[in-house]
């Protein structure tokens, strides 16, 4: 489990997220690489996967947060991945990201946050920290 640092109220890069283990699911390779770099700047350990189908074949034990795009190819999108994860890993915080979110009612029964793309490093940091703190 990641530890919250003394500077967790600080919005500067890394404050509070050092060592956090993230499973990041994003089909767009360029976005995946850029966000992975942002997550590394925040002190996170990242495993990247291109589809939700890949994520459900993986054990999510040991991750501190699931970060997923909403729209992606395959048999499930990020919202369906979030539904699956809440059943199989109910304590795992989930953060969805999307630039094309057209059906917010699909989230009505889920306790997940959606961060709009494009997002800044500071917005990603603050949102991840807030979602992680909910589990403490």
PyMOL commands that set and color helices and strands:
alter all, ss='L'
color gray80, all
select helices_A, chain A and resi 29-41+52-56+78-88+104-107+121-133
alter helices_A, ss='H'
color red, helices_A
select strands_A, chain A and resi 21-25+45-49+65-69+93-98+113-116
alter strands_A, ss='S'
color yellow, strands_A
deselect
rebuild
show_as cartoon
